[in-house]
Amino acid sequence: MATIERSPAQTAAGMGQEAPLLRVSNLSKWYGHVVGCRDVSFELRAGEVLGIVGESGSGKTTLLNVISGRLPPTSGVVEFDASRFGLTDIYGLNEPDRRRMQREDWGFVHQNPRDGLRMRVSGGANVAEPLMNLGNRHYGKMRQATLEWLNRVELDTSRIDDKPRNFSGGMQQRIQVARNLIHGPRLVFMDEPTGGLDVSVQARLLDLLRELVRDLGLAVIIVTHDMAVARLMADRLIVMKSGYVVETGLTDQVLDDPQHPYSQLLVSSVLQI
């Protein structure tokens, strides 16, 4: 694996200064005359979990895709403290460097695990692939690391060579989680990671995700329409409506004492269920 140098932000953090891992400034995305997201700004630090909440069509997934380098913004800046480059505008990087940064420093957990897995290769190969992408070529060490991660996400290690199609949806999502964490990312994006799963499966997966995030000290941005997921996972929340941020704050503060009428509506709709 390539040597990763200590970044300027990490050095600053070690000196006791508050250095952001991610800085988003005045970010907007338009589709013609239709707003996807507009004038979004925030900072995220190592170990923080930021939840982006709102109903379908609120702009939360558009925002996630722009922040994660999957969809170029119309305007604004996304800066990340990349291991190789320090705090830099991700869209100022050339395509090879941006993809390298995404491979080394980021993970992305899709709502549908089939979007984040290669269905024609084994579950074990899916989990090990990020290590190969970073230059690992020792088969025995990669297989051992894969077995350890399958165990960590509570999957039967004897099924390491089974194809993803032979696993349930919840198990496929666990494979995707292992695939996105095995290489030690610093920031992980999660797009409705429990969507479409049975309630009991959701609950156990959320417990697992929360445990892994805490143990690994990950920075996470999670998109969800589920306020229970937001409360369980997130330290801070951004509430979006029609592409705009209408409220932001500590999770308990926003959910227990929402200030914006739309936030109040979201919270009250949960309480009425």
C-alpha positions as CSV (number, residue, x, y, z in Angstrom):
1,M,0.0,0.0,0.0
2,A,1.2,3.5,-0.8
3,T,2.6,5.6,2.1
4,I,0.2,8.2,3.4
5,E,1.7,11.4,4.7
6,R,0.3,13.4,7.5
7,S,-1.9,16.2,6.2
8,P,-1.7,19.9,7.2
9,A,-5.1,19.6,8.9
10,Q,-4.1,16.5,10.9
11,T,-1.0,18.4,12.0
12,A,-3.1,21.4,13.0
13,A,-5.5,19.1,14.9
14,G,-2.5,17.5,16.7
15,M,-1.6,21.0,17.9
16,G,-5.0,21.5,19.4
17,Q,-6.5,23.6,16.6
18,E,-9.9,23.0,15.1
19,A,-9.2,21.9,11.6
20,P,-12.1,20.8,9.3
21,L,-11.8,17.5,7.4
22,L,-14.4,18.8,5.0
23,R,-15.5,22.3,4.2
24,V,-18.5,23.1,1.9
25,S,-19.0,26.7,0.8
26,N,-22.0,28.2,-0.9
27,L,-22.7,25.0,-2.8
28,S,-25.4,25.0,-5.4
29,K,-26.6,22.7,-8.1
30,W,-29.2,23.7,-10.7
31,Y,-31.0,21.6,-13.4
32,G,-31.9,24.3,-15.8
33,H,-34.3,26.5,-13.8
34,V,-34.9,23.8,-11.2
35,V,-32.8,24.0,-8.0
36,G,-31.3,20.7,-6.7
37,C,-29.6,22.4,-3.8
38,R,-28.7,26.1,-3.2
39,D,-26.1,28.0,-1.1
40,V,-25.2,25.2,1.3
41,S,-22.3,25.7,3.6
42,F,-21.0,23.7,6.5
43,E,-17.8,22.1,8.0
44,L,-17.2,18.6,9.2
45,R,-14.5,17.4,11.5
46,A,-12.9,14.0,12.0
47,G,-15.1,11.7,14.1
48,E,-18.3,13.7,13.4
49,V,-21.5,12.3,12.0
50,L,-23.6,14.7,10.0
51,G,-27.2,13.8,9.1
52,I,-28.9,15.4,6.1
53,V,-32.7,14.9,6.4
54,G,-35.8,15.8,4.5
55,E,-38.6,14.4,2.5
56,S,-38.2,12.9,-1.0
57,G,-37.3,15.7,-3.4
58,S,-35.9,17.9,-0.7
59,G,-32.4,18.0,-2.4
60,K,-30.6,15.8,0.2
61,T,-29.4,13.2,-2.3
62,T,-28.4,15.8,-4.8
63,L,-26.3,17.5,-2.1
64,L,-24.7,14.2,-1.1
65,N,-23.8,13.5,-4.7
66,V,-22.2,16.9,-5.2
67,I,-20.2,16.7,-2.0
68,S,-19.0,13.2,-2.8
69,G,-17.6,14.1,-6.2
70,R,-20.3,12.3,-8.2
71,L,-22.1,15.3,-9.5
72,P,-20.3,18.6,-10.3
73,P,-21.8,21.7,-8.7
74,T,-23.2,24.7,-10.6
75,S,-21.3,26.9,-8.1
76,G,-19.6,26.7,-4.8
77,V,-16.6,24.9,-3.4
78,V,-16.1,21.4,-1.7
79,E,-12.8,21.2,0.1
80,F,-11.4,18.0,1.7
81,D,-8.3,17.4,3.7
82,A,-7.1,14.6,1.4
83,S,-4.2,12.5,2.6
84,R,-2.0,13.3,-0.4
85,F,-3.1,16.9,-1.0
86,G,-4.1,18.6,2.2
87,L,-7.3,20.8,2.3
88,T,-8.1,21.2,-1.4
89,D,-11.0,21.9,-3.7
90,I,-12.0,18.4,-4.9
91,Y,-13.2,19.8,-8.2
92,G,-9.9,21.6,-8.7
93,L,-8.2,18.2,-8.8
94,N,-7.8,16.5,-12.2
95,E,-9.9,13.4,-12.7
96,P,-7.2,10.8,-11.8
97,D,-6.2,12.6,-8.6
98,R,-9.8,13.0,-7.6
99,R,-10.5,9.3,-8.2
100,R,-7.4,8.4,-6.2
101,M,-8.5,10.5,-3.3
102,Q,-11.9,8.8,-3.4
103,R,-10.3,5.4,-3.4
104,E,-7.9,6.2,-0.5
105,D,-9.9,8.5,1.8
106,W,-13.6,7.9,1.1
107,G,-16.3,5.2,1.2
108,F,-19.8,5.4,-0.2
109,V,-22.6,3.1,1.1
110,H,-25.5,3.0,-1.4
111,Q,-29.2,2.5,-0.4
112,N,-29.4,-0.4,-2.8
113,P,-26.4,-2.7,-2.2
114,R,-26.5,-3.8,-5.8
115,D,-25.3,-0.3,-6.7
116,G,-22.3,-0.7,-4.6
117,L,-21.3,-4.3,-5.3
118,R,-20.1,-6.3,-8.2
119,M,-22.7,-9.0,-8.4
120,R,-20.7,-11.4,-10.6
121,V,-17.8,-11.9,-8.2
122,S,-17.8,-13.3,-4.7
123,G,-18.6,-11.4,-1.6
124,G,-15.1,-11.8,-0.4
125,A,-13.7,-10.4,-3.7
126,N,-16.0,-7.4,-3.3
127,V,-14.7,-6.7,0.2
128,A,-11.0,-7.2,-0.9
129,E,-11.2,-5.1,-4.1
130,P,-10.5,-1.7,-2.3
131,L,-7.2,-3.2,-1.0
132,M,-6.2,-4.2,-4.5
133,N,-7.1,-0.8,-5.8
134,L,-4.6,0.6,-3.3
135,G,-1.8,-1.6,-4.6
136,N,-2.0,-4.7,-2.3
137,R,-1.1,-7.9,-4.1
138,H,-0.5,-10.4,-1.3
139,Y,-3.4,-12.8,-1.6
140,G,-3.1,-14.3,1.8
141,K,-3.1,-11.0,3.7
142,M,-6.0,-9.7,1.7
143,R,-8.0,-12.8,2.3
144,Q,-7.3,-12.7,6.0
145,A,-8.3,-9.0,6.2
146,T,-11.5,-9.9,4.3
147,L,-12.3,-12.7,6.7
148,E,-11.8,-10.3,9.6
149,W,-14.2,-7.8,8.1
150,L,-16.8,-10.3,7.3
151,N,-16.7,-11.4,10.9
152,R,-16.8,-7.8,12.0
153,V,-20.0,-7.1,10.1
154,E,-21.4,-10.4,11.5
155,L,-21.4,-12.5,8.4
156,D,-20.6,-16.2,8.2
157,T,-17.0,-16.3,7.1
158,S,-17.5,-19.7,5.5
159,R,-19.5,-18.0,2.8
160,I,-16.6,-15.8,1.7
161,D,-16.7,-17.3,-1.8
162,D,-20.5,-17.0,-2.3
163,K,-21.8,-14.5,-4.8
164,P,-23.7,-11.5,-3.5
165,R,-26.9,-12.8,-5.2
166,N,-26.9,-15.7,-2.7
167,F,-27.2,-13.3,0.3
168,S,-30.3,-11.6,1.6
169,G,-30.6,-7.8,1.1
170,G,-29.5,-7.1,4.7
171,M,-26.5,-9.4,4.2
172,Q,-25.6,-7.7,0.9
173,Q,-25.7,-4.4,2.8
174,R,-23.2,-5.7,5.3
175,I,-20.9,-6.8,2.5
176,Q,-21.1,-3.3,1.1
177,V,-20.3,-1.8,4.5
178,A,-17.2,-4.1,4.9
179,R,-16.2,-3.2,1.3
180,N,-16.3,0.5,2.2
181,L,-14.5,0.3,5.5
182,I,-11.7,-2.3,4.9
183,H,-9.2,0.2,3.5
184,G,-9.5,2.6,6.5
185,P,-11.3,5.7,4.9
186,R,-11.5,9.0,6.7
187,L,-14.9,10.0,5.4
188,V,-17.9,7.7,4.6
189,F,-21.0,8.8,2.7
190,M,-24.2,6.8,3.4
191,D,-27.3,7.2,1.3
192,E,-30.3,5.8,3.1
193,P,-28.2,2.8,4.2
194,T,-31.2,1.0,5.8
195,G,-33.8,1.9,3.2
196,G,-35.8,-1.0,1.9
197,L,-34.9,-3.4,4.7
198,D,-37.3,-5.0,7.2
199,V,-37.6,-3.2,10.5
200,S,-35.8,-5.8,12.5
201,V,-32.9,-6.0,9.9
202,Q,-32.8,-2.2,9.9
203,A,-32.4,-2.1,13.7
204,R,-29.5,-4.5,13.8
205,L,-27.7,-2.9,10.9
206,L,-28.0,0.6,12.5
207,D,-26.6,-0.8,15.7
208,L,-23.7,-2.3,13.8
209,L,-23.1,1.0,11.8
210,R,-23.1,3.1,15.0
211,E,-20.7,0.7,16.7
212,L,-18.3,0.7,13.7
213,V,-18.4,4.5,13.3
214,R,-17.6,5.0,17.0
215,D,-14.9,2.4,17.1
216,L,-13.2,3.6,14.0
217,G,-13.6,7.3,14.7
218,L,-15.1,7.9,11.2
219,A,-16.4,11.1,9.8
220,V,-19.8,10.3,8.2
221,I,-22.4,12.1,6.2
222,I,-25.6,10.2,6.2
223,V,-28.7,11.0,4.1
224,T,-32.0,9.8,5.5
225,H,-35.7,10.6,5.6
226,D,-36.1,8.6,8.8
227,M,-35.8,10.7,11.9
228,A,-35.2,7.7,14.1
229,V,-32.1,6.9,12.0
230,A,-31.0,10.5,12.3
231,R,-31.3,10.5,16.1
232,L,-29.4,7.2,16.4
233,M,-26.6,8.0,14.0
234,A,-26.0,11.8,13.7
235,D,-24.3,14.3,16.0
236,R,-25.6,17.2,13.9
237,L,-28.4,17.6,11.4
238,I,-29.1,19.6,8.3
239,V,-32.8,19.9,7.4
240,M,-33.5,20.4,3.7
241,K,-36.6,21.5,1.9
242,S,-36.9,22.2,-1.8
243,G,-33.1,22.4,-2.2
244,Y,-32.6,24.8,0.7
245,V,-31.2,24.3,4.2
246,V,-34.0,25.4,6.5
247,E,-32.5,24.4,9.8
248,T,-29.2,23.1,11.2
249,G,-28.0,22.2,14.7
250,L,-27.2,19.5,17.2
251,T,-29.4,16.4,16.6
252,D,-31.2,16.5,19.9
253,Q,-31.7,20.2,19.6
254,V,-33.3,20.0,16.2
255,L,-35.4,17.0,17.0
256,D,-36.5,18.0,20.5
257,D,-37.0,21.7,19.8
258,P,-37.3,22.3,16.0
259,Q,-37.5,25.9,15.1
260,H,-38.5,25.9,11.4
261,P,-42.1,25.0,10.6
262,Y,-40.9,22.3,8.1
263,S,-38.7,20.7,10.8
264,Q,-41.6,20.8,13.2
265,L,-43.7,19.0,10.6
266,L,-41.1,16.3,10.1
267,V,-40.8,15.7,13.8
268,S,-44.5,15.8,14.4
269,S,-45.2,13.3,11.6
270,V,-42.9,10.8,13.4
271,L,-44.5,11.3,16.7
272,Q,-48.0,10.7,15.2
273,I,-47.0,7.2,13.8
